[in-house]
């Protein structure tokens, strides 16, 4: 398999459906930046804090 240029990668991503694109970006983010996708609980907490603030 030959290496793809950035332009080829972007073209391939444009041809993907949203689900495939999200999976790819999640894997790349985890591999290169050490960031795992947030859990449902983390998303719920972030939404709560955004709506009501961080006061308890």
mmCIF file of the N, C-alpha and C atoms, coordinates in Angstrom:
data_MODEL
# 
_entry.id   MODEL 
# 
loop_
_atom_site.group_PDB 
_atom_site.id 
_atom_site.type_symbol 
_atom_site.label_atom_id 
_atom_site.label_alt_id 
_atom_site.label_comp_id 
_atom_site.label_asym_id 
_atom_site.label_entity_id 
_atom_site.label_seq_id 
_atom_site.pdbx_PDB_ins_code 
_atom_site.Cartn_x 
_atom_site.Cartn_y 
_atom_site.Cartn_z 
_atom_site.occupancy 
_atom_site.B_iso_or_equiv 
_atom_site.pdbx_formal_charge 
_atom_site.auth_seq_id 
_atom_site.auth_comp_id 
_atom_site.auth_asym_id 
_atom_site.auth_atom_id 
_atom_site.pdbx_PDB_model_num 
ATOM 1   N N  . UNK A 1 1  ? 0.840   -1.179 0.000  1.00 0.00 ? 1  UNK A N  1 
ATOM 2   C CA . UNK A 1 1  ? 0.000   0.000  0.000  1.00 0.00 ? 1  UNK A CA 1 
ATOM 3   C C  . UNK A 1 1  ? 0.888   1.246  0.000  1.00 0.00 ? 1  UNK A C  1 
ATOM 4   N N  . UNK A 1 2  ? 0.616   2.140  -0.917 1.00 0.00 ? 2  UNK A N  1 
ATOM 5   C CA . UNK A 1 2  ? 1.411   3.357  -0.988 1.00 0.00 ? 2  UNK A CA 1 
ATOM 6   C C  . UNK A 1 2  ? 0.874   4.408  -0.027 1.00 0.00 ? 2  UNK A C  1 
ATOM 7   N N  . UNK A 1 3  ? 1.740   5.328  0.348  1.00 0.00 ? 3  UNK A N  1 
ATOM 8   C CA . UNK A 1 3  ? 1.328   6.402  1.249  1.00 0.00 ? 3  UNK A CA 1 
ATOM 9   C C  . UNK A 1 3  ? 0.377   7.341  0.523  1.00 0.00 ? 3  UNK A C  1 
ATOM 10  N N  . UNK A 1 4  ? -0.592  7.862  1.265  1.00 0.00 ? 4  UNK A N  1 
ATOM 11  C CA . UNK A 1 4  ? -1.549  8.811  0.707  1.00 0.00 ? 4  UNK A CA 1 
ATOM 12  C C  . UNK A 1 4  ? -1.106  10.227 1.031  1.00 0.00 ? 4  UNK A C  1 
ATOM 13  N N  . UNK A 1 5  ? -1.342  11.134 0.110  1.00 0.00 ? 5  UNK A N  1 
ATOM 14  C CA . UNK A 1 5  ? -1.078  12.543 0.381  1.00 0.00 ? 5  UNK A CA 1 
ATOM 15  C C  . UNK A 1 5  ? -2.238  13.103 1.193  1.00 0.00 ? 5  UNK A C  1 
ATOM 16  N N  . UNK A 1 6  ? -2.024  14.270 1.780  1.00 0.00 ? 6  UNK A N  1 
ATOM 17  C CA . UNK A 1 6  ? -3.091  14.908 2.562  1.00 0.00 ? 6  UNK A CA 1 
ATOM 18  C C  . UNK A 1 6  ? -4.318  15.156 1.684  1.00 0.00 ? 6  UNK A C  1 
ATOM 19  N N  . UNK A 1 7  ? -4.084  15.553 0.452  1.00 0.00 ? 7  UNK A N  1 
ATOM 20  C CA . UNK A 1 7  ? -5.191  15.819 -0.468 1.00 0.00 ? 7  UNK A CA 1 
ATOM 21  C C  . UNK A 1 7  ? -5.999  14.543 -0.725 1.00 0.00 ? 7  UNK A C  1 
ATOM 22  N N  . UNK A 1 8  ? -5.312  13.401 -0.886 1.00 0.00 ? 8  UNK A N  1 
ATOM 23  C CA . UNK A 1 8  ? -5.990  12.120 -1.101 1.00 0.00 ? 8  UNK A CA 1 
ATOM 24  C C  . UNK A 1 8  ? -6.778  11.702 0.134  1.00 0.00 ? 8  UNK A C  1 
ATOM 25  N N  . UNK A 1 9  ? -6.220  11.942 1.306  1.00 0.00 ? 9  UNK A N  1 
ATOM 26  C CA . UNK A 1 9  ? -6.906  11.592 2.553  1.00 0.00 ? 9  UNK A CA 1 
ATOM 27  C C  . UNK A 1 9  ? -8.177  12.415 2.704  1.00 0.00 ? 9  UNK A C  1 
ATOM 28  N N  . UNK A 1 10 ? -8.087  13.722 2.451  1.00 0.00 ? 10 UNK A N  1 
ATOM 29  C CA . UNK A 1 10 ? -9.265  14.583 2.555  1.00 0.00 ? 10 UNK A CA 1 
ATOM 30  C C  . UNK A 1 10 ? -10.340 14.166 1.552  1.00 0.00 ? 10 UNK A C  1 
ATOM 31  N N  . UNK A 1 11 ? -9.933  13.788 0.345  1.00 0.00 ? 11 UNK A N  1 
ATOM 32  C CA . UNK A 1 11 ? -10.901 13.340 -0.660 1.00 0.00 ? 11 UNK A CA 1 
ATOM 33  C C  . UNK A 1 11 ? -11.589 12.060 -0.189 1.00 0.00 ? 11 UNK A C  1 
ATOM 34  N N  . UNK A 1 12 ? -10.807 11.125 0.381  1.00 0.00 ? 12 UNK A N  1 
ATOM 35  C CA . UNK A 1 12 ? -11.388 9.874  0.885  1.00 0.00 ? 12 UNK A CA 1 
ATOM 36  C C  . UNK A 1 12 ? -12.352 10.160 2.036  1.00 0.00 ? 12 UNK A C  1 
ATOM 37  N N  . UNK A 1 13 ? -12.008 11.118 2.899  1.00 0.00 ? 13 UNK A N  1 
ATOM 38  C CA . UNK A 1 13 ? -12.887 11.466 4.024  1.00 0.00 ? 13 UNK A CA 1 
ATOM 39  C C  . UNK A 1 13 ? -14.196 12.080 3.531  1.00 0.00 ? 13 UNK A C  1 
ATOM 40  N N  . UNK A 1 14 ? -14.122 12.886 2.471  1.00 0.00 ? 14 UNK A N  1 
ATOM 41  C CA . UNK A 1 14 ? -15.334 13.490 1.918  1.00 0.00 ? 14 UNK A CA 1 
ATOM 42  C C  . UNK A 1 14 ? -16.284 12.433 1.374  1.00 0.00 ? 14 UNK A C  1 
ATOM 43  N N  . UNK A 1 15 ? -15.735 11.314 0.917  1.00 0.00 ? 15 UNK A N  1 
ATOM 44  C CA . UNK A 1 15 ? -16.547 10.239 0.356  1.00 0.00 ? 15 UNK A CA 1 
ATOM 45  C C  . UNK A 1 15 ? -17.153 9.335  1.434  1.00 0.00 ? 15 UNK A C  1 
ATOM 46  N N  . UNK A 1 16 ? -16.648 9.446  2.676  1.00 0.00 ? 16 UNK A N  1 
ATOM 47  C CA . UNK A 1 16 ? -17.167 8.622  3.778  1.00 0.00 ? 16 UNK A CA 1 
ATOM 48  C C  . UNK A 1 16 ? -18.506 9.171  4.257  1.00 0.00 ? 16 UNK A C  1 
ATOM 49  N N  . UNK A 1 17 ? -19.316 8.272  4.840  1.00 0.00 ? 17 UNK A N  1 
ATOM 50  C CA . UNK A 1 17 ? -20.518 8.782  5.492  1.00 0.00 ? 17 UNK A CA 1 
ATOM 51  C C  . UNK A 1 17 ? -20.112 9.296  6.878  1.00 0.00 ? 17 UNK A C  1 
ATOM 52  N N  . UNK A 1 18 ? -21.004 10.000 7.530  1.00 0.00 ? 18 UNK A N  1 
ATOM 53  C CA . UNK A 1 18 ? -20.670 10.649 8.807  1.00 0.00 ? 18 UNK A CA 1 
ATOM 54  C C  . UNK A 1 18 ? -20.208 9.662  9.867  1.00 0.00 ? 18 UNK A C  1 
ATOM 55  N N  . UNK A 1 19 ? -20.832 8.482  9.918  1.00 0.00 ? 19 UNK A N  1 
ATOM 56  C CA . UNK A 1 19 ? -20.447 7.491  10.922 1.00 0.00 ? 19 UNK A CA 1 
ATOM 57  C C  . UNK A 1 19 ? -19.014 7.032  10.749 1.00 0.00 ? 19 UNK A C  1 
ATOM 58  N N  . UNK A 1 20 ? -18.618 6.751  9.507  1.00 0.00 ? 20 UNK A N  1 
ATOM 59  C CA . UNK A 1 20 ? -17.243 6.332  9.231  1.00 0.00 ? 20 UNK A CA 1 
ATOM 60  C C  . UNK A 1 20 ? -16.269 7.447  9.567  1.00 0.00 ? 20 UNK A C  1 
ATOM 61  N N  . UNK A 1 21 ? -16.629 8.668  9.214  1.00 0.00 ? 21 UNK A N  1 
ATOM 62  C CA . UNK A 1 21 ? -15.761 9.821  9.457  1.00 0.00 ? 21 UNK A CA 1 
ATOM 63  C C  . UNK A 1 21 ? -15.561 10.032 10.959 1.00 0.00 ? 21 UNK A C  1 
ATOM 64  N N  . UNK A 1 22 ? -16.612 9.902  11.734 1.00 0.00 ? 22 UNK A N  1 
ATOM 65  C CA . UNK A 1 22 ? -16.504 10.076 13.188 1.00 0.00 ? 22 UNK A CA 1 
ATOM 66  C C  . UNK A 1 22 ? -15.613 9.002  13.795 1.00 0.00 ? 22 UNK A C  1 
ATOM 67  N N  . UNK A 1 23 ? -15.774 7.752  13.350 1.00 0.00 ? 23 UNK A N  1 
ATOM 68  C CA . UNK A 1 23 ? -14.920 6.670  13.856 1.00 0.00 ? 23 UNK A CA 1 
ATOM 69  C C  . UNK A 1 23 ? -13.452 6.953  13.541 1.00 0.00 ? 23 UNK A C  1 
ATOM 70  N N  . UNK A 1 24 ? -13.178 7.363  12.299 1.00 0.00 ? 24 UNK A N  1 
ATOM 71  C CA . UNK A 1 24 ? -11.807 7.653  11.901 1.00 0.00 ? 24 UNK A CA 1 
ATOM 72  C C  . UNK A 1 24 ? -11.213 8.780  12.745 1.00 0.00 ? 24 UNK A C  1 
ATOM 73  N N  . UNK A 1 25 ? -11.946 9.864  12.887 1.00 0.00 ? 25 UNK A N  1 
ATOM 74  C CA . UNK A 1 25 ? -11.436 11.000 13.657 1.00 0.00 ? 25 UNK A CA 1 
ATOM 75  C C  . UNK A 1 25 ? -11.241 10.651 15.132 1.00 0.00 ? 25 UNK A C  1 
ATOM 76  N N  . UNK A 1 26 ? -12.107 9.807  15.681 1.00 0.00 ? 26 UNK A N  1 
ATOM 77  C CA . UNK A 1 26 ? -11.953 9.372  17.077 1.00 0.00 ? 26 UNK A CA 1 
ATOM 78  C C  . UNK A 1 26 ? -10.684 8.556  17.254 1.00 0.00 ? 26 UNK A C  1 
ATOM 79  N N  . UNK A 1 27 ? -10.430 7.634  16.325 1.00 0.00 ? 27 UNK A N  1 
ATOM 80  C CA . UNK A 1 27 ? -9.224  6.807  16.403 1.00 0.00 ? 27 UNK A CA 1 
ATOM 81  C C  . UNK A 1 27 ? -7.975  7.671  16.266 1.00 0.00 ? 27 UNK A C  1 
ATOM 82  N N  . UNK A 1 28 ? -7.992  8.608  15.313 1.00 0.00 ? 28 UNK A N  1 
ATOM 83  C CA . UNK A 1 28 ? -6.839  9.489  15.127 1.00 0.00 ? 28 UNK A CA 1 
ATOM 84  C C  . UNK A 1 28 ? -6.590  10.355 16.363 1.00 0.00 ? 28 UNK A C  1 
ATOM 85  N N  . UNK A 1 29 ? -7.650  10.897 16.941 1.00 0.00 ? 29 UNK A N  1 
ATOM 86  C CA . UNK A 1 29 ? -7.500  11.738 18.134 1.00 0.00 ? 29 UNK A CA 1 
ATOM 87  C C  . UNK A 1 29 ? -6.915  10.942 19.285 1.00 0.00 ? 29 UNK A C  1 
ATOM 88  N N  . UNK A 1 30 ? -7.413  9.719  19.484 1.00 0.00 ? 30 UNK A N  1 
ATOM 89  C CA . UNK A 1 30 ? -6.904  8.893  20.584 1.00 0.00 ? 30 UNK A CA 1 
ATOM 90  C C  . UNK A 1 30 ? -5.453  8.508  20.348 1.00 0.00 ? 30 UNK A C  1 
ATOM 91  N N  . UNK A 1 31 ? -5.127  8.122  19.117 1.00 0.00 ? 31 UNK A N  1 
ATOM 92  C CA . UNK A 1 31 ? -3.773  7.662  18.809 1.00 0.00 ? 31 UNK A CA 1 
ATOM 93  C C  . UNK A 1 31 ? -2.753  8.791  18.889 1.00 0.00 ? 31 UNK A C  1 
ATOM 94  N N  . UNK A 1 32 ? -3.081  9.941  18.332 1.00 0.00 ? 32 UNK A N  1 
ATOM 95  C CA . UNK A 1 32 ? -2.090  11.009 18.214 1.00 0.00 ? 32 UNK A CA 1 
ATOM 96  C C  . UNK A 1 32 ? -2.129  12.033 19.340 1.00 0.00 ? 32 UNK A C  1 
ATOM 97  N N  . UNK A 1 33 ? -3.255  12.158 20.020 1.00 0.00 ? 33 UNK A N  1 
ATOM 98  C CA . UNK A 1 33 ? -3.354  13.167 21.064 1.00 0.00 ? 33 UNK A CA 1 
ATOM 99  C C  . UNK A 1 33 ? -3.671  12.570 22.428 1.00 0.00 ? 33 UNK A C  1 
ATOM 100 N N  . UNK A 1 34 ? -3.886  11.244 22.495 1.00 0.00 ? 34 UNK A N  1 
ATOM 101 C CA . UNK A 1 34 ? -4.174  10.587 23.753 1.00 0.00 ? 34 UNK A CA 1 
ATOM 102 C C  . UNK A 1 34 ? -5.535  10.942 24.316 1.00 0.00 ? 34 UNK A C  1 
ATOM 103 N N  . UNK A 1 35 ? -6.426  11.422 23.467 1.00 0.00 ? 35 UNK A N  1 
ATOM 104 C CA . UNK A 1 35 ? -7.748  11.844 23.930 1.00 0.00 ? 35 UNK A CA 1 
ATOM 105 C C  . UNK A 1 35 ? -8.782  10.810 23.531 1.00 0.00 ? 35 UNK A C  1 
ATOM 106 N N  . UNK A 1 36 ? -9.399  10.222 24.532 1.00 0.00 ? 36 UNK A N  1 
ATOM 107 C CA . UNK A 1 36 ? -10.467 9.271  24.276 1.00 0.00 ? 36 UNK A CA 1 
ATOM 108 C C  . UNK A 1 36 ? -11.788 10.020 24.175 1.00 0.00 ? 36 UNK A C  1 
ATOM 109 N N  . UNK A 1 37 ? -12.727 9.486  23.403 1.00 0.00 ? 37 UNK A N  1 
ATOM 110 C CA . UNK A 1 37 ? -14.038 10.144 23.331 1.00 0.00 ? 37 UNK A CA 1 
ATOM 111 C C  . UNK A 1 37 ? -14.700 10.168 24.707 1.00 0.00 ? 37 UNK A C  1 
ATOM 112 N N  . UNK A 1 38 ? -15.454 11.210 25.014 1.00 0.00 ? 38 UNK A N  1 
ATOM 113 C CA . UNK A 1 38 ? -16.089 11.291 26.334 1.00 0.00 ? 38 UNK A CA 1 
ATOM 114 C C  . UNK A 1 38 ? -17.182 10.229 26.502 1.00 0.00 ? 38 UNK A C  1 
ATOM 115 N N  . UNK A 1 39 ? -17.363 9.800  27.731 1.00 0.00 ? 39 UNK A N  1 
ATOM 116 C CA . UNK A 1 39 ? -18.431 8.844  28.020 1.00 0.00 ? 39 UNK A CA 1 
ATOM 117 C C  . UNK A 1 39 ? -19.761 9.587  28.076 1.00 0.00 ? 39 UNK A C  1 
ATOM 118 N N  . UNK A 1 40 ? -20.840 8.842  28.100 1.00 0.00 ? 40 UNK A N  1 
ATOM 119 C CA . UNK A 1 40 ? -22.170 9.442  28.185 1.00 0.00 ? 40 UNK A CA 1 
ATOM 120 C C  . UNK A 1 40 ? -22.300 10.241 29.485 1.00 0.00 ? 40 UNK A C  1 
ATOM 121 N N  . UNK A 1 41 ? -21.726 9.728  30.569 1.00 0.00 ? 41 UNK A N  1 
ATOM 122 C CA . UNK A 1 41 ? -21.788 10.423 31.851 1.00 0.00 ? 41 UNK A CA 1 
ATOM 123 C C  . UNK A 1 41 ? -21.029 11.749 31.798 1.00 0.00 ? 41 UNK A C  1 
ATOM 124 N N  . UNK A 1 42 ? -19.857 11.736 31.138 1.00 0.00 ? 42 UNK A N  1 
ATOM 125 C CA . UNK A 1 42 ? -19.084 12.970 31.017 1.00 0.00 ? 42 UNK A CA 1 
ATOM 126 C C  . UNK A 1 42 ? -19.832 14.009 30.183 1.00 0.00 ? 42 UNK A C  1 
ATOM 127 N N  . UNK A 1 43 ? -20.460 13.567 29.116 1.00 0.00 ? 43 UNK A N  1 
ATOM 128 C CA . UNK A 1 43 ? -21.244 14.475 28.279 1.00 0.00 ? 43 UNK A CA 1 
ATOM 129 C C  . UNK A 1 43 ? -22.407 15.062 29.078 1.00 0.00 ? 43 UNK A C  1 
ATOM 130 N N  . UNK A 1 44 ? -23.089 14.213 29.847 1.00 0.00 ? 44 UNK A N  1 
ATOM 131 C CA . UNK A 1 44 ? -24.210 14.687 30.660 1.00 0.00 ? 44 UNK A CA 1 
ATOM 132 C C  . UNK A 1 44 ? -23.741 15.720 31.674 1.00 0.00 ? 44 UNK A C  1 
ATOM 133 N N  . UNK A 1 45 ? -22.590 15.477 32.312 1.00 0.00 ? 45 UNK A N  1 
ATOM 134 C CA . UNK A 1 45 ? -22.063 16.430 33.291 1.00 0.00 ? 45 UNK A CA 1 
ATOM 135 C C  . UNK A 1 45 ? -21.705 17.745 32.621 1.00 0.00 ? 45 UNK A C  1 
ATOM 136 N N  . UNK A 1 46 ? -21.049 17.681 31.465 1.00 0.00 ? 46 UNK A N  1 
ATOM 137 C CA . UNK A 1 46 ? -20.685 18.903 30.748 1.00 0.00 ? 46 UNK A CA 1 
ATOM 138 C C  . UNK A 1 46 ? -21.926 19.691 30.340 1.00 0.00 ? 46 UNK A C  1 
ATOM 139 N N  . UNK A 1 47 ? -22.961 19.000 29.905 1.00 0.00 ? 47 UNK A N  1 
ATOM 140 C CA . UNK A 1 47 ? -24.206 19.669 29.545 1.00 0.00 ? 47 UNK A CA 1 
ATOM 141 C C  . UNK A 1 47 ? -24.839 20.341 30.764 1.00 0.00 ? 47 UNK A C  1 
ATOM 142 N N  . UNK A 1 48 ? -24.833 19.640 31.889 1.00 0.00 ? 48 UNK A N  1 
ATOM 143 C CA . UNK A 1 48 ? -25.398 20.194 33.120 1.00 0.00 ? 48 UNK A CA 1 
ATOM 144 C C  . UNK A 1 48 ? -24.646 21.460 33.537 1.00 0.00 ? 48 UNK A C  1 
ATOM 145 N N  . UNK A 1 49 ? -23.317 21.377 33.525 1.00 0.00 ? 49 UNK A N  1 
ATOM 146 C CA . UNK A 1 49 ? -22.500 22.526 33.928 1.00 0.00 ? 49 UNK A CA 1 
ATOM 147 C C  . UNK A 1 49 ? -22.732 23.687 32.963 1.00 0.00 ? 49 UNK A C  1 
ATOM 148 N N  . UNK A 1 50 ? -22.872 23.403 31.681 1.00 0.00 ? 50 UNK A N  1 
ATOM 149 C CA . UNK A 1 50 ? -23.111 24.470 30.707 1.00 0.00 ? 50 UNK A CA 1 
ATOM 150 C C  . UNK A 1 50 ? -24.461 25.151 30.947 1.00 0.00 ? 50 UNK A C  1 
ATOM 151 N N  . UNK A 1 51 ? -25.450 24.379 31.358 1.00 0.00 ? 51 UNK A N  1 
ATOM 152 C CA . UNK A 1 51 ? -26.785 24.938 31.565 1.00 0.00 ? 51 UNK A CA 1 
ATOM 153 C C  . UNK A 1 51 ? -26.940 25.620 32.925 1.00 0.00 ? 51 UNK A C  1 
ATOM 154 N N  . UNK A 1 52 ? -26.406 25.000 33.986 1.00 0.00 ? 52 UNK A N  1 
ATOM 155 C CA . UNK A 1 52 ? -26.700 25.455 35.345 1.00 0.00 ? 52 UNK A CA 1 
ATOM 156 C C  . UNK A 1 52 ? -25.470 25.946 36.114 1.00 0.00 ? 52 UNK A C  1 
ATOM 157 N N  . UNK A 1 53 ? -24.306 25.868 35.538 1.00 0.00 ? 53 UNK A N  1 
ATOM 158 C CA . UNK A 1 53 ? -23.090 26.278 36.236 1.00 0.00 ? 53 UNK A CA 1 
ATOM 159 C C  . UNK A 1 53 ? -22.531 25.138 37.066 1.00 0.00 ? 53 UNK A C  1 
ATOM 160 N N  . UNK A 1 54 ? -21.402 25.401 37.685 1.00 0.00 ? 54 UNK A N  1 
ATOM 161 C CA . UNK A 1 54 ? -20.693 24.350 38.435 1.00 0.00 ? 54 UNK A CA 1 
ATOM 162 C C  . UNK A 1 54 ? -21.021 24.391 39.917 1.00 0.00 ? 54 UNK A C  1 
ATOM 163 N N  . UNK A 1 55 ? -21.999 25.163 40.325 1.00 0.00 ? 55 UNK A N  1 
ATOM 164 C CA . UNK A 1 55 ? -22.354 25.253 41.741 1.00 0.00 ? 55 UNK A CA 1 
ATOM 165 C C  . UNK A 1 55 ? -23.102 24.010 42.187 1.00 0.00 ? 55 UNK A C  1 
ATOM 166 N N  . UNK A 1 56 ? -22.869 23.632 43.431 1.00 0.00 ? 56 UNK A N  1 
ATOM 167 C CA . UNK A 1 56 ? -23.550 22.432 43.949 1.00 0.00 ? 56 UNK A CA 1 
ATOM 168 C C  . UNK A 1 56 ? -24.460 22.786 45.069 1.00 0.00 ? 56 UNK A C  1 
# 
